[in-house]
């Protein structure tokens, strides 16, 4: 069972842009190798930060409008939103400690 929630073009505004606190969006695609590598790390962090961060995934192939809006040109791209505004991003595969540091940083304040 996944700890992340899927968001779409239709639900993005409600789920992310209008949310309070930390929301993390993993922009990915099924065919993307690095996305499949970072996905389990994002899922693991979603479980560890349950109640502190809303962690979601957006499939860029079926939700191109949102990907274009946030200028996502390569995947995986992970955007960190604080109270509906982008505060940070990670592009490409990164090891868990690097992602965890961002989760810690933005869930604390």
Biopython code that builds the backbone (N, CA, C, O; Angstrom):
import numpy as np
from Bio.PDB.StructureBuilder import StructureBuilder

atoms = [
    (1, "UNK", "N", (0.838, -1.195, 0.000)),
    (1, "UNK", "CA", (0.000, 0.000, 0.000)),
    (1, "UNK", "C", (0.879, 1.254, 0.000)),
    (1, "UNK", "O", (1.883, 1.328, 0.709)),
    (2, "UNK", "N", (0.491, 2.204, -0.786)),
    (2, "UNK", "CA", (1.266, 3.425, -0.924)),
    (2, "UNK", "C", (0.896, 4.450, 0.142)),
    (2, "UNK", "O", (-0.258, 4.535, 0.562)),
    (3, "UNK", "N", (1.876, 5.218, 0.569)),
    (3, "UNK", "CA", (1.649, 6.300, 1.525)),
    (3, "UNK", "C", (1.386, 7.622, 0.822)),
    (3, "UNK", "O", (1.082, 8.626, 1.467)),
    (4, "UNK", "N", (1.506, 7.620, -0.516)),
    (4, "UNK", "CA", (1.290, 8.845, -1.282)),
    (4, "UNK", "C", (-0.112, 8.855, -1.882)),
    (4, "UNK", "O", (-0.770, 7.819, -1.980)),
    (5, "UNK", "N", (-0.552, 10.038, -2.279)),
    (5, "UNK", "CA", (-1.847, 10.217, -2.917)),
    (5, "UNK", "C", (-1.608, 10.698, -4.341)),
    (5, "UNK", "O", (-0.734, 11.532, -4.576)),
    (6, "UNK", "N", (-2.365, 10.188, -5.277)),
    (6, "UNK", "CA", (-2.255, 10.664, -6.661)),
    (6, "UNK", "C", (-3.040, 11.965, -6.810)),
    (6, "UNK", "O", (-4.166, 12.080, -6.326)),
    (7, "UNK", "N", (-2.435, 12.943, -7.486)),
    (7, "UNK", "CA", (-3.152, 14.173, -7.817)),
    (7, "UNK", "C", (-3.179, 14.306, -9.332)),
    (7, "UNK", "O", (-2.353, 13.723, -10.034)),
    (8, "UNK", "N", (-4.138, 15.082, -9.826)),
    (8, "UNK", "CA", (-4.315, 15.272, -11.263)),
    (8, "UNK", "C", (-4.447, 16.766, -11.556)),
    (8, "UNK", "O", (-4.484, 17.588, -10.641)),
    (9, "UNK", "N", (-4.518, 17.103, -12.835)),
    (9, "UNK", "CA", (-4.785, 18.491, -13.218)),
    (9, "UNK", "C", (-6.052, 18.993, -12.522)),
    (9, "UNK", "O", (-6.114, 20.138, -12.073)),
    (10, "UNK", "N", (-7.059, 18.124, -12.440)),
    (10, "UNK", "CA", (-8.357, 18.517, -11.870)),
    (10, "UNK", "C", (-8.312, 18.718, -10.358)),
    (10, "UNK", "O", (-9.051, 19.546, -9.825)),
    (11, "UNK", "N", (-7.453, 17.971, -9.658)),
    (11, "UNK", "CA", (-7.449, 18.053, -8.190)),
    (11, "UNK", "C", (-6.281, 18.847, -7.625)),
    (11, "UNK", "O", (-6.220, 19.073, -6.416)),
    (12, "UNK", "N", (-5.354, 19.274, -8.474)),
    (12, "UNK", "CA", (-4.126, 19.913, -7.996)),
    (12, "UNK", "C", (-4.383, 21.178, -7.180)),
    (12, "UNK", "O", (-3.795, 21.355, -6.114)),
    (13, "UNK", "N", (-5.247, 22.048, -7.666)),
    (13, "UNK", "CA", (-5.508, 23.314, -6.953)),
    (13, "UNK", "C", (-6.028, 23.045, -5.546)),
    (13, "UNK", "O", (-5.556, 23.644, -4.580)),
    (14, "UNK", "N", (-6.995, 22.151, -5.433)),
    (14, "UNK", "CA", (-7.582, 21.844, -4.125)),
    (14, "UNK", "C", (-6.598, 21.129, -3.218)),
    (14, "UNK", "O", (-6.447, 21.490, -2.051)),
    (15, "UNK", "N", (-5.930, 20.116, -3.748)),
    (15, "UNK", "CA", (-5.043, 19.276, -2.931)),
    (15, "UNK", "C", (-3.735, 19.958, -2.546)),
    (15, "UNK", "O", (-3.229, 19.737, -1.445)),
    (16, "UNK", "N", (-3.179, 20.781, -3.431)),
    (16, "UNK", "CA", (-1.839, 21.337, -3.211)),
    (16, "UNK", "C", (-1.854, 22.853, -3.036)),
    (16, "UNK", "O", (-1.394, 23.366, -2.015)),
    (17, "UNK", "N", (-2.376, 23.565, -4.018)),
    (17, "UNK", "CA", (-2.293, 25.031, -3.991)),
    (17, "UNK", "C", (-3.121, 25.657, -2.872)),
    (17, "UNK", "O", (-2.815, 26.764, -2.427)),
    (18, "UNK", "N", (-4.154, 24.972, -2.414)),
    (18, "UNK", "CA", (-4.979, 25.512, -1.337)),
    (18, "UNK", "C", (-4.725, 24.823, 0.000)),
    (18, "UNK", "O", (-5.473, 25.024, 0.958)),
    (19, "UNK", "N", (-3.669, 24.008, 0.066)),
    (19, "UNK", "CA", (-3.415, 23.293, 1.318)),
    (19, "UNK", "C", (-2.528, 24.119, 2.239)),
    (19, "UNK", "O", (-1.740, 24.951, 1.789)),
    (20, "UNK", "N", (-2.671, 23.874, 3.524)),
    (20, "UNK", "CA", (-1.831, 24.525, 4.524)),
    (20, "UNK", "C", (-0.711, 23.579, 4.912)),
    (20, "UNK", "O", (-0.874, 22.359, 4.887)),
    (21, "UNK", "N", (0.436, 24.158, 5.274)),
    (21, "UNK", "CA", (1.556, 23.331, 5.682)),
    (21, "UNK", "C", (2.332, 22.823, 4.480)),
    (21, "UNK", "O", (2.258, 23.387, 3.388)),
    (22, "UNK", "N", (3.075, 21.749, 4.700)),
    (22, "UNK", "CA", (3.954, 21.203, 3.674)),
    (22, "UNK", "C", (3.222, 20.201, 2.780)),
    (22, "UNK", "O", (2.579, 19.267, 3.260)),
    (23, "UNK", "N", (3.338, 20.421, 1.468)),
    (23, "UNK", "CA", (2.835, 19.464, 0.480)),
    (23, "UNK", "C", (3.975, 19.189, -0.493)),
    (23, "UNK", "O", (4.635, 20.113, -0.971)),
    (24, "UNK", "N", (4.197, 17.921, -0.778)),
    (24, "UNK", "CA", (5.285, 17.502, -1.654)),
    (24, "UNK", "C", (4.676, 16.801, -2.864)),
    (24, "UNK", "O", (3.827, 15.921, -2.717)),
    (25, "UNK", "N", (5.110, 17.190, -4.055)),
    (25, "UNK", "CA", (4.578, 16.595, -5.281)),
    (25, "UNK", "C", (5.718, 15.969, -6.078)),
    (25, "UNK", "O", (6.678, 16.643, -6.452)),
    (26, "UNK", "N", (5.594, 14.674, -6.327)),
    (26, "UNK", "CA", (6.552, 13.936, -7.149)),
    (26, "UNK", "C", (5.996, 13.876, -8.573)),
    (26, "UNK", "O", (5.041, 13.145, -8.838)),
    (27, "UNK", "N", (6.591, 14.641, -9.486)),
    (27, "UNK", "CA", (6.198, 14.613, -10.901)),
    (27, "UNK", "C", (6.952, 13.451, -11.543)),
    (27, "UNK", "O", (8.183, 13.430, -11.532)),
    (28, "UNK", "N", (6.226, 12.488, -12.100)),
    (28, "UNK", "CA", (6.840, 11.253, -12.589)),
    (28, "UNK", "C", (6.089, 10.731, -13.807)),
    (28, "UNK", "O", (5.067, 11.287, -14.210)),
    (29, "UNK", "N", (6.618, 9.643, -14.392)),
    (29, "UNK", "CA", (5.945, 8.915, -15.477)),
    (29, "UNK", "C", (6.325, 7.445, -15.368)),
    (29, "UNK", "O", (7.405, 7.104, -14.884)),
    (30, "UNK", "N", (5.429, 6.585, -15.821)),
    (30, "UNK", "CA", (5.623, 5.136, -15.743)),
    (30, "UNK", "C", (6.904, 4.672, -16.441)),
    (30, "UNK", "O", (7.586, 3.777, -15.941)),
    (31, "UNK", "N", (7.238, 5.263, -17.579)),
    (31, "UNK", "CA", (8.370, 4.838, -18.397)),
    (31, "UNK", "C", (9.721, 5.364, -17.902)),
    (31, "UNK", "O", (10.758, 5.002, -18.458)),
    (32, "UNK", "N", (9.727, 6.199, -16.882)),
    (32, "UNK", "CA", (10.935, 6.890, -16.410)),
    (32, "UNK", "C", (11.684, 6.052, -15.368)),
    (32, "UNK", "O", (11.189, 5.835, -14.262)),
    (33, "UNK", "N", (12.881, 5.585, -15.734)),
    (33, "UNK", "CA", (13.695, 4.767, -14.833)),
    (33, "UNK", "C", (14.045, 5.450, -13.519)),
    (33, "UNK", "O", (13.813, 4.881, -12.453)),
    (34, "UNK", "N", (14.605, 6.675, -13.573)),
    (34, "UNK", "CA", (14.923, 7.368, -12.318)),
    (34, "UNK", "C", (13.684, 7.614, -11.452)),
    (34, "UNK", "O", (13.780, 7.635, -10.225)),
    (35, "UNK", "N", (12.518, 7.800, -12.090)),
    (35, "UNK", "CA", (11.266, 7.983, -11.334)),
    (35, "UNK", "C", (10.953, 6.725, -10.521)),
    (35, "UNK", "O", (10.517, 6.803, -9.373)),
    (36, "UNK", "N", (11.182, 5.572, -11.138)),
    (36, "UNK", "CA", (10.915, 4.303, -10.440)),
    (36, "UNK", "C", (11.913, 4.076, -9.309)),
    (36, "UNK", "O", (11.618, 3.358, -8.354)),
    (37, "UNK", "N", (13.099, 4.689, -9.416)),
    (37, "UNK", "CA", (14.090, 4.566, -8.346)),
    (37, "UNK", "C", (13.753, 5.493, -7.171)),
    (37, "UNK", "O", (13.903, 5.104, -6.013)),
    (38, "UNK", "N", (13.303, 6.706, -7.466)),
    (38, "UNK", "CA", (13.031, 7.673, -6.399)),
    (38, "UNK", "C", (11.642, 7.442, -5.776)),
    (38, "UNK", "O", (11.403, 7.838, -4.635)),
    (39, "UNK", "N", (10.733, 6.805, -6.519)),
    (39, "UNK", "CA", (9.368, 6.573, -6.030)),
    (39, "UNK", "C", (9.295, 5.888, -4.670)),
    (39, "UNK", "O", (8.592, 6.376, -3.786)),
    (40, "UNK", "N", (10.005, 4.765, -4.471)),
    (40, "UNK", "CA", (9.953, 4.096, -3.160)),
    (40, "UNK", "C", (10.503, 4.966, -2.021)),
    (40, "UNK", "O", (10.042, 4.863, -0.884)),
    (41, "UNK", "N", (11.482, 5.814, -2.325)),
    (41, "UNK", "CA", (12.034, 6.711, -1.301)),
    (41, "UNK", "C", (10.982, 7.742, -0.902)),
    (41, "UNK", "O", (10.785, 8.013, 0.282)),
    (42, "UNK", "N", (10.306, 8.315, -1.903)),
    (42, "UNK", "CA", (9.248, 9.294, -1.636)),
    (42, "UNK", "C", (8.136, 8.639, -0.825)),
    (42, "UNK", "O", (7.613, 9.236, 0.116)),
    (43, "UNK", "N", (7.775, 7.407, -1.193)),
    (43, "UNK", "CA", (6.725, 6.675, -0.478)),
    (43, "UNK", "C", (7.129, 6.417, 0.979)),
    (43, "UNK", "O", (6.314, 6.558, 1.891)),
    (44, "UNK", "N", (8.367, 6.045, 1.180)),
    (44, "UNK", "CA", (8.877, 5.784, 2.533)),
    (44, "UNK", "C", (8.837, 7.066, 3.375)),
    (44, "UNK", "O", (8.414, 7.037, 4.531)),
    (45, "UNK", "N", (9.272, 8.174, 2.802)),
    (45, "UNK", "CA", (9.251, 9.451, 3.520)),
    (45, "UNK", "C", (7.821, 9.901, 3.802)),
    (45, "UNK", "O", (7.552, 10.516, 4.834)),
    (46, "UNK", "N", (6.902, 9.593, 2.883)),
    (46, "UNK", "CA", (5.492, 9.926, 3.101)),
    (46, "UNK", "C", (4.982, 9.234, 4.358)),
    (46, "UNK", "O", (4.242, 9.831, 5.140)),
    (47, "UNK", "N", (5.374, 7.974, 4.558)),
    (47, "UNK", "CA", (4.983, 7.244, 5.761)),
    (47, "UNK", "C", (5.618, 7.826, 7.008)),
    (47, "UNK", "O", (4.959, 7.967, 8.038)),
    (48, "UNK", "N", (6.907, 8.169, 6.918)),
    (48, "UNK", "CA", (7.635, 8.719, 8.061)),
    (48, "UNK", "C", (7.143, 10.110, 8.445)),
    (48, "UNK", "O", (7.213, 10.494, 9.612)),
    (49, "UNK", "N", (6.646, 10.863, 7.471)),
    (49, "UNK", "CA", (6.187, 12.231, 7.738)),
    (49, "UNK", "C", (4.663, 12.350, 7.708)),
    (49, "UNK", "O", (4.127, 13.444, 7.529)),
    (50, "UNK", "N", (3.970, 11.233, 7.882)),
    (50, "UNK", "CA", (2.503, 11.252, 7.923)),
    (50, "UNK", "C", (2.062, 12.202, 9.034)),
    (50, "UNK", "O", (2.552, 12.124, 10.160)),
    (51, "UNK", "N", (1.134, 13.099, 8.706)),
    (51, "UNK", "CA", (0.666, 14.084, 9.677)),
    (51, "UNK", "C", (1.484, 15.369, 9.662)),
    (51, "UNK", "O", (1.039, 16.391, 10.184)),
    (52, "UNK", "N", (2.677, 15.328, 9.069)),
    (52, "UNK", "CA", (3.535, 16.521, 8.990)),
    (52, "UNK", "C", (3.625, 17.051, 7.569)),
    (52, "UNK", "O", (3.884, 18.236, 7.355)),
    (53, "UNK", "N", (3.408, 16.158, 6.588)),
    (53, "UNK", "CA", (3.510, 16.549, 5.181)),
    (53, "UNK", "C", (2.507, 15.748, 4.360)),
    (53, "UNK", "O", (2.290, 14.560, 4.600)),
    (54, "UNK", "N", (1.905, 16.417, 3.393)),
    (54, "UNK", "CA", (1.036, 15.735, 2.429)),
    (54, "UNK", "C", (1.916, 15.396, 1.237)),
    (54, "UNK", "O", (2.478, 16.288, 0.602)),
    (55, "UNK", "N", (2.037, 14.107, 0.933)),
    (55, "UNK", "CA", (2.934, 13.684, -0.143)),
    (55, "UNK", "C", (2.103, 13.089, -1.276)),
    (55, "UNK", "O", (1.312, 12.168, -1.071)),
    (56, "UNK", "N", (2.301, 13.637, -2.478)),
    (56, "UNK", "CA", (1.488, 13.241, -3.627)),
    (56, "UNK", "C", (2.373, 12.928, -4.827)),
    (56, "UNK", "O", (3.558, 13.259, -4.855)),
    (57, "UNK", "N", (1.755, 12.274, -5.826)),
    (57, "UNK", "CA", (2.428, 11.971, -7.086)),
    (57, "UNK", "C", (1.546, 12.469, -8.222)),
    (57, "UNK", "O", (0.322, 12.346, -8.174)),
    (58, "UNK", "N", (2.184, 13.034, -9.244)),
    (58, "UNK", "CA", (1.453, 13.498, -10.409)),
    (58, "UNK", "C", (2.087, 12.886, -11.652)),
    (58, "UNK", "O", (3.261, 13.123, -11.935)),
    (59, "UNK", "N", (1.318, 12.108, -12.386)),
    (59, "UNK", "CA", (1.774, 11.477, -13.625)),
    (59, "UNK", "C", (1.773, 12.543, -14.728)),
    (59, "UNK", "O", (0.717, 13.026, -15.135)),
    (60, "UNK", "N", (2.971, 12.902, -15.204)),
    (60, "UNK", "CA", (3.081, 13.997, -16.171)),
    (60, "UNK", "C", (2.487, 13.650, -17.531)),
    (60, "UNK", "O", (2.090, 14.547, -18.274)),
    (61, "UNK", "N", (2.419, 12.368, -17.868)),
    (61, "UNK", "CA", (1.852, 11.982, -19.161)),
    (61, "UNK", "C", (0.359, 12.279, -19.238)),
    (61, "UNK", "O", (-0.137, 12.700, -20.284)),
    (62, "UNK", "N", (-0.357, 12.065, -18.147)),
    (62, "UNK", "CA", (-1.799, 12.299, -18.180)),
    (62, "UNK", "C", (-2.202, 13.623, -17.531)),
    (62, "UNK", "O", (-3.390, 13.941, -17.469)),
    (63, "UNK", "N", (-1.235, 14.393, -17.050)),
    (63, "UNK", "CA", (-1.534, 15.680, -16.396)),
    (63, "UNK", "C", (-0.540, 16.748, -16.848)),
    (63, "UNK", "O", (0.164, 17.351, -16.039)),
    (64, "UNK", "N", (-0.506, 16.963, -18.158)),
    (64, "UNK", "CA", (0.497, 17.862, -18.741)),
    (64, "UNK", "C", (0.269, 19.327, -18.384)),
    (64, "UNK", "O", (1.223, 20.103, -18.322)),
    (65, "UNK", "N", (-0.983, 19.713, -18.150)),
    (65, "UNK", "CA", (-1.275, 21.118, -17.840)),
    (65, "UNK", "C", (-0.547, 21.565, -16.567)),
    (65, "UNK", "O", (0.064, 22.633, -16.540)),
    (66, "UNK", "N", (-0.615, 20.746, -15.517)),
    (66, "UNK", "CA", (0.039, 21.103, -14.256)),
    (66, "UNK", "C", (1.555, 21.060, -14.402)),
    (66, "UNK", "O", (2.253, 21.929, -13.879)),
    (67, "UNK", "N", (2.064, 20.063, -15.104)),
    (67, "UNK", "CA", (3.509, 19.970, -15.332)),
    (67, "UNK", "C", (4.016, 21.215, -16.069)),
    (67, "UNK", "O", (5.075, 21.745, -15.737)),
    (68, "UNK", "N", (3.267, 21.673, -17.059)),
    (68, "UNK", "CA", (3.661, 22.868, -17.809)),
    (68, "UNK", "C", (3.568, 24.108, -16.930)),
    (68, "UNK", "O", (4.439, 24.976, -16.988)),
    (69, "UNK", "N", (2.529, 24.198, -16.123)),
    (69, "UNK", "CA", (2.334, 25.360, -15.252)),
    (69, "UNK", "C", (3.532, 25.561, -14.331)),
    (69, "UNK", "O", (3.944, 26.692, -14.075)),
    (70, "UNK", "N", (4.089, 24.456, -13.835)),
    (70, "UNK", "CA", (5.222, 24.541, -12.910)),
    (70, "UNK", "C", (6.571, 24.314, -13.601)),
    (70, "UNK", "O", (7.585, 24.069, -12.949)),
    (71, "UNK", "N", (6.559, 24.401, -14.943)),
    (71, "UNK", "CA", (7.778, 24.344, -15.738)),
    (71, "UNK", "C", (8.596, 23.074, -15.485)),
    (71, "UNK", "O", (9.825, 23.118, -15.422)),
    (72, "UNK", "N", (7.904, 21.957, -15.344)),
    (72, "UNK", "CA", (8.589, 20.684, -15.144)),
    (72, "UNK", "C", (9.050, 20.189, -16.507)),
    (72, "UNK", "O", (8.241, 19.781, -17.340)),
    (73, "UNK", "N", (10.365, 20.229, -16.723)),
    (73, "UNK", "CA", (10.931, 19.867, -18.015)),
    (73, "UNK", "C", (11.614, 18.512, -17.997)),
    (73, "UNK", "O", (11.745, 17.872, -19.040)),
    (74, "UNK", "N", (12.047, 18.070, -16.837)),
    (74, "UNK", "CA", (12.641, 16.737, -16.728)),
    (74, "UNK", "C", (12.101, 16.067, -15.476)),
    (74, "UNK", "O", (11.754, 16.725, -14.495)),
    (75, "UNK", "N", (12.037, 14.749, -15.534)),
    (75, "UNK", "CA", (11.487, 14.010, -14.409)),
    (75, "UNK", "C", (12.496, 12.960, -13.955)),
    (75, "UNK", "O", (13.307, 12.512, -14.765)),
    (76, "UNK", "N", (12.472, 12.560, -12.706)),
    (76, "UNK", "CA", (11.538, 13.052, -11.689)),
    (76, "UNK", "C", (11.886, 14.474, -11.235)),
    (76, "UNK", "O", (13.056, 14.841, -11.124)),
    (77, "UNK", "N", (10.847, 15.253, -10.980)),
    (77, "UNK", "CA", (10.977, 16.551, -10.327)),
    (77, "UNK", "C", (10.091, 16.490, -9.097)),
    (77, "UNK", "O", (8.922, 16.112, -9.181)),
    (78, "UNK", "N", (10.643, 16.858, -7.969)),
    (78, "UNK", "CA", (9.870, 16.881, -6.729)),
    (78, "UNK", "C", (9.788, 18.332, -6.277)),
    (78, "UNK", "O", (10.806, 18.972, -6.011)),
    (79, "UNK", "N", (8.558, 18.845, -6.193)),
    (79, "UNK", "CA", (8.336, 20.219, -5.748)),
    (79, "UNK", "C", (7.847, 20.213, -4.313)),
    (79, "UNK", "O", (7.010, 19.396, -3.929)),
    (80, "UNK", "N", (8.378, 21.130, -3.531)),
    (80, "UNK", "CA", (7.974, 21.304, -2.140)),
    (80, "UNK", "C", (7.143, 22.577, -2.055)),
    (80, "UNK", "O", (7.614, 23.661, -2.397)),
    (81, "UNK", "N", (5.906, 22.437, -1.596)),
    (81, "UNK", "CA", (4.993, 23.566, -1.439)),
    (81, "UNK", "C", (4.800, 23.833, 0.044)),
    (81, "UNK", "O", (4.635, 22.898, 0.827)),
    (82, "UNK", "N", (4.819, 25.095, 0.436)),
    (82, "UNK", "CA", (4.514, 25.480, 1.807)),
    (82, "UNK", "C", (3.345, 26.450, 1.721)),
    (82, "UNK", "O", (3.468, 27.528, 1.139)),
    (83, "UNK", "N", (2.221, 26.069, 2.296)),
    (83, "UNK", "CA", (1.003, 26.891, 2.250)),
    (83, "UNK", "C", (0.642, 27.296, 0.820)),
    (83, "UNK", "O", (0.260, 28.437, 0.561)),
    (84, "UNK", "N", (0.771, 26.331, -0.110)),
    (84, "UNK", "CA", (0.343, 26.544, -1.487)),
    (84, "UNK", "C", (1.363, 27.185, -2.413)),
    (84, "UNK", "O", (1.087, 27.353, -3.601)),
    (85, "UNK", "N", (2.542, 27.550, -1.899)),
    (85, "UNK", "CA", (3.565, 28.197, -2.717)),
    (85, "UNK", "C", (4.795, 27.296, -2.822)),
    (85, "UNK", "O", (5.188, 26.655, -1.848)),
    (86, "UNK", "N", (5.402, 27.252, -4.020)),
    (86, "UNK", "CA", (6.614, 26.454, -4.206)),
    (86, "UNK", "C", (7.757, 27.089, -3.422)),
    (86, "UNK", "O", (8.040, 28.278, -3.566)),
    (87, "UNK", "N", (8.415, 26.270, -2.582)),
    (87, "UNK", "CA", (9.546, 26.778, -1.800)),
    (87, "UNK", "C", (10.864, 26.100, -2.173)),
    (87, "UNK", "O", (11.938, 26.608, -1.850)),
    (88, "UNK", "N", (10.784, 24.961, -2.849)),
    (88, "UNK", "CA", (12.013, 24.249, -3.215)),
    (88, "UNK", "C", (11.691, 23.190, -4.261)),
    (88, "UNK", "O", (10.530, 22.850, -4.490)),
    (89, "UNK", "N", (12.751, 22.673, -4.895)),
    (89, "UNK", "CA", (12.570, 21.595, -5.861)),
    (89, "UNK", "C", (13.815, 20.724, -5.906)),
    (89, "UNK", "O", (14.924, 21.172, -5.618)),
    (90, "UNK", "N", (13.601, 19.476, -6.273)),
    (90, "UNK", "CA", (14.690, 18.537, -6.493)),
    (90, "UNK", "C", (14.436, 17.915, -7.863)),
    (90, "UNK", "O", (13.343, 17.413, -8.128)),
    (91, "UNK", "N", (15.448, 17.950, -8.734)),
    (91, "UNK", "CA", (15.300, 17.396, -10.078)),
    (91, "UNK", "C", (16.234, 16.204, -10.224)),
    (91, "UNK", "O", (17.417, 16.285, -9.896)),
    (92, "UNK", "N", (15.692, 15.095, -10.721)),
    (92, "UNK", "CA", (16.480, 13.892, -10.927)),
    (92, "UNK", "C", (16.507, 13.015, -9.684)),
    (92, "UNK", "O", (15.933, 13.354, -8.649)),
    (93, "UNK", "N", (17.187, 11.882, -9.811)),
    (93, "UNK", "CA", (17.285, 10.957, -8.683)),
    (93, "UNK", "C", (18.271, 11.497, -7.654)),
    (93, "UNK", "O", (19.371, 11.926, -8.002)),
    (94, "UNK", "N", (17.872, 11.473, -6.394)),
    (94, "UNK", "CA", (18.770, 11.832, -5.288)),
    (94, "UNK", "C", (18.612, 10.776, -4.205)),
    (94, "UNK", "O", (17.556, 10.152, -4.104)),
    (95, "UNK", "N", (19.655, 10.562, -3.387)),
    (95, "UNK", "CA", (19.546, 9.577, -2.314)),
    (95, "UNK", "C", (18.597, 10.048, -1.201)),
    (95, "UNK", "O", (18.328, 11.241, -1.057)),
    (96, "UNK", "N", (18.105, 9.094, -0.430)),
    (96, "UNK", "CA", (17.128, 9.392, 0.619)),
    (96, "UNK", "C", (17.582, 10.485, 1.592)),
    (96, "UNK", "O", (16.778, 11.364, 1.905)),
    (97, "UNK", "N", (18.833, 10.479, 2.089)),
    (97, "UNK", "CA", (19.208, 11.523, 3.051)),
    (97, "UNK", "C", (19.020, 12.948, 2.523)),
    (97, "UNK", "O", (18.660, 13.852, 3.277)),
    (98, "UNK", "N", (19.263, 13.142, 1.232)),
    (98, "UNK", "CA", (19.094, 14.476, 0.650)),
    (98, "UNK", "C", (17.624, 14.897, 0.643)),
    (98, "UNK", "O", (17.294, 16.033, 0.982)),
    (99, "UNK", "N", (16.745, 13.969, 0.253)),
    (99, "UNK", "CA", (15.308, 14.269, 0.267)),
    (99, "UNK", "C", (14.810, 14.450, 1.694)),
    (99, "UNK", "O", (14.008, 15.340, 1.977)),
    (100, "UNK", "N", (15.297, 13.594, 2.589)),
    (100, "UNK", "CA", (14.867, 13.650, 3.981)),
    (100, "UNK", "C", (15.222, 14.994, 4.612)),
    (100, "UNK", "O", (14.468, 15.520, 5.430)),
    (101, "UNK", "N", (16.358, 15.538, 4.236)),
    (101, "UNK", "CA", (16.776, 16.837, 4.760)),
    (101, "UNK", "C", (15.768, 17.926, 4.363)),
    (101, "UNK", "O", (15.454, 18.809, 5.161)),
    (102, "UNK", "N", (15.272, 17.854, 3.134)),
    (102, "UNK", "CA", (14.273, 18.832, 2.673)),
    (102, "UNK", "C", (12.952, 18.642, 3.429)),
    (102, "UNK", "O", (12.323, 19.620, 3.834)),
    (103, "UNK", "N", (12.537, 17.396, 3.618)),
    (103, "UNK", "CA", (11.316, 17.124, 4.372)),
    (103, "UNK", "C", (11.446, 17.734, 5.762)),
    (103, "UNK", "O", (10.542, 18.421, 6.237)),
    (104, "UNK", "N", (12.590, 17.473, 6.413)),
    (104, "UNK", "CA", (12.836, 17.978, 7.765)),
    (104, "UNK", "C", (12.789, 19.496, 7.794)),
    (104, "UNK", "O", (12.134, 20.092, 8.649)),
    (105, "UNK", "N", (13.488, 20.113, 6.854)),
    (105, "UNK", "CA", (13.594, 21.560, 6.789)),
    (105, "UNK", "C", (12.218, 22.230, 6.667)),
    (105, "UNK", "O", (11.929, 23.197, 7.373)),
    (106, "UNK", "N", (11.376, 21.714, 5.771)),
    (106, "UNK", "CA", (10.117, 22.402, 5.492)),
    (106, "UNK", "C", (8.956, 21.955, 6.372)),
    (106, "UNK", "O", (7.956, 22.667, 6.473)),
    (107, "UNK", "N", (9.064, 20.793, 7.010)),
    (107, "UNK", "CA", (7.975, 20.376, 7.897)),
    (107, "UNK", "C", (8.152, 21.001, 9.283)),
    (107, "UNK", "O", (7.204, 21.055, 10.067)),
    (108, "UNK", "N", (9.360, 21.469, 9.581)),
    (108, "UNK", "CA", (9.656, 22.018, 10.906)),
    (108, "UNK", "C", (9.065, 23.413, 11.118)),
    (108, "UNK", "O", (8.645, 23.745, 12.227)),
    (109, "UNK", "N", (9.028, 24.236, 10.055)),
    (109, "UNK", "CA", (8.582, 25.619, 10.270)),
    (109, "UNK", "C", (7.234, 25.919, 9.688)),
    (109, "UNK", "O", (6.749, 27.044, 9.801)),
]
sb = StructureBuilder()
sb.init_structure("model")
sb.init_model(0)
sb.init_chain("A")
sb.init_seg("    ")
for serial, (resi, resn, name, xyz) in enumerate(atoms, 1):
    if name == "N":
        sb.init_residue(resn, " ", resi, " ")
    sb.init_atom(name, np.array(xyz, "f"), 0.0, 1.0, " ", f" {name:<3s}", serial, name[0])
structure = sb.get_structure()
